[in-house]
Amino acid sequence: MVGKRITMFVMTLGMSVLLFNGELLAAGKRKTAPDVTGTWSGTFVSNSNLPPFTMTVVINRNSEGRLIASSNLASDCFQSSDLQVEVNGSEVVLAGSDQTGNNLTLRGTLDDAAALLTLEYIVNGSAGGNCESDRGTGNLGKR
């Protein structure tokens, strides 16, 4: 009887150690997402000979914990609007639509210091918009 209890204790202890070590290994491999909340601003240049535009983005978390942004920009193809933000490691995507139905997607990478976003953008304009489609590049620096 005592032998069975000792065997069960040793097996339980061994399983606990294995599970604990597995959790530590998994935690060590998980990377925390970089903090992109805050105010970002920069300039974007079109590939279509449209005038460059400046953009300021304020990224926060909504009540559900999701990243959202409000943008303020002066572009011939897109007006200020709210954007959804996705972060996967150093890859960042901001996307949304303005009040006239123009769609903007910014896709790029965050530097190691989490201070500079290097982005490509595409605007798909609505039928009533100024631009049917526009692409370009730019950077947003964290202030």
C-alpha positions as CSV (number, residue, x, y, z in Angstrom):
1,M,0.0,0.0,0.0
2,V,2.8,2.4,1.0
3,G,4.7,1.4,-2.2
4,K,1.7,2.3,-4.4
5,R,1.4,5.7,-2.7
6,I,5.1,6.5,-3.2
7,T,4.9,5.4,-6.8
8,M,1.8,7.6,-7.4
9,F,3.5,10.5,-5.6
10,V,6.7,10.1,-7.7
11,M,4.6,9.9,-10.9
12,T,2.6,13.0,-10.0
13,L,5.7,14.9,-9.1
14,G,7.4,13.9,-12.3
15,M,4.4,15.0,-14.4
16,S,4.3,18.3,-12.6
17,V,8.0,19.0,-13.3
18,L,7.5,18.1,-17.0
19,L,4.4,20.3,-17.3
20,F,6.1,23.2,-15.4
21,N,9.2,22.9,-17.6
22,G,7.1,22.8,-20.7
23,E,5.3,26.0,-19.6
24,L,8.6,27.7,-19.0
25,L,9.9,26.7,-22.5
26,A,6.7,27.9,-24.1
27,A,6.7,31.2,-22.3
28,G,10.3,31.7,-23.3
29,K,9.5,31.3,-26.9
30,R,6.4,33.6,-26.8
31,K,7.3,37.2,-27.8
32,T,5.2,40.0,-26.4
33,A,3.8,42.2,-29.1
34,P,5.5,45.6,-29.3
35,D,3.7,48.5,-27.9
36,V,2.4,50.6,-30.9
37,T,0.0,52.7,-28.9
38,G,0.7,56.4,-29.0
39,T,1.0,59.2,-31.6
40,W,2.7,58.5,-34.9
41,S,3.3,60.9,-37.8
42,G,5.1,61.1,-41.1
43,T,5.0,61.7,-44.8
44,F,3.9,59.5,-47.7
45,V,4.9,59.7,-51.4
46,S,2.6,58.4,-54.2
47,N,3.9,56.3,-57.0
48,S,1.3,58.1,-59.3
49,N,2.7,61.6,-59.3
50,L,0.1,62.8,-56.8
51,P,1.3,65.3,-54.2
52,P,2.9,63.8,-51.0
53,F,0.7,63.9,-47.9
54,T,1.3,64.0,-44.2
55,M,-0.4,61.7,-41.8
56,T,-0.8,61.6,-38.0
57,V,-2.2,58.4,-36.4
58,V,-3.1,58.0,-32.8
59,I,-3.3,54.3,-31.8
60,N,-5.1,53.2,-28.6
61,R,-7.0,50.1,-27.4
62,N,-10.7,50.1,-27.5
63,S,-12.9,48.7,-24.6
64,E,-12.4,45.2,-26.0
65,G,-8.6,45.5,-26.0
66,R,-8.3,45.7,-29.8
67,L,-6.0,48.3,-31.4
68,I,-7.7,51.1,-33.2
69,A,-6.4,54.3,-34.6
70,S,-7.7,57.7,-35.6
71,S,-6.0,59.2,-38.5
72,N,-5.6,62.8,-39.5
73,L,-4.2,63.4,-43.0
74,A,-4.3,65.8,-45.9
75,S,-4.5,63.6,-49.1
76,D,-6.2,64.1,-52.5
77,C,-7.3,60.5,-52.3
78,F,-8.3,59.8,-48.6
79,Q,-9.8,61.7,-45.8
80,S,-9.2,61.4,-42.0
81,S,-10.9,58.3,-40.6
82,D,-10.7,55.5,-38.0
83,L,-8.5,52.6,-38.8
84,Q,-8.2,49.0,-37.5
85,V,-4.6,48.0,-36.4
86,E,-3.1,44.5,-36.5
87,V,0.3,43.7,-35.1
88,N,2.0,40.4,-35.7
89,G,5.6,40.5,-34.5
90,S,7.2,43.4,-36.3
91,E,4.5,43.4,-39.1
92,V,1.9,46.1,-38.8
93,V,-1.3,46.7,-40.8
94,L,-3.6,49.7,-40.5
95,A,-6.8,49.7,-42.6
96,G,-10.1,51.5,-42.8
97,S,-12.5,53.5,-45.0
98,D,-13.3,57.2,-45.0
99,Q,-16.8,58.8,-45.1
100,T,-16.8,58.9,-48.9
101,G,-16.1,55.2,-49.3
102,N,-12.3,55.3,-50.1
103,N,-10.4,52.4,-48.6
104,L,-6.9,52.8,-47.2
105,T,-4.5,50.0,-46.2
106,L,-1.0,50.6,-44.8
107,R,1.2,47.6,-44.5
108,G,4.8,47.4,-43.3
109,T,7.3,46.8,-40.5
110,L,8.2,48.2,-37.1
111,D,11.8,48.7,-36.3
112,D,13.5,47.0,-33.4
113,A,13.2,50.1,-31.2
114,A,9.4,50.3,-31.9
115,A,9.8,53.9,-33.0
116,L,9.6,53.8,-36.8
117,L,7.0,52.2,-39.1
118,T,8.1,51.7,-42.7
119,L,4.9,51.3,-44.7
120,E,3.5,50.9,-48.2
121,Y,0.0,52.1,-48.8
122,I,-2.8,51.5,-51.2
123,V,-6.0,53.6,-51.6
124,N,-8.9,52.1,-53.5
125,G,-11.3,55.0,-54.2
126,S,-15.0,55.0,-54.4
127,A,-16.8,55.9,-57.6
128,G,-17.2,59.5,-56.3
129,G,-13.7,59.7,-54.9
130,N,-10.8,61.7,-56.3
131,C,-8.6,58.7,-56.9
132,E,-9.6,55.3,-58.2
133,S,-6.4,53.8,-57.0
134,D,-3.2,55.1,-55.5
135,R,-0.1,53.4,-54.1
136,G,3.0,54.7,-52.4
137,T,5.4,54.5,-49.5
138,G,6.2,56.4,-46.3
139,N,7.2,56.3,-42.7
140,L,5.5,57.0,-39.4
141,G,7.7,57.9,-36.5
142,K,6.5,57.6,-32.9
143,R,6.3,60.9,-31.1
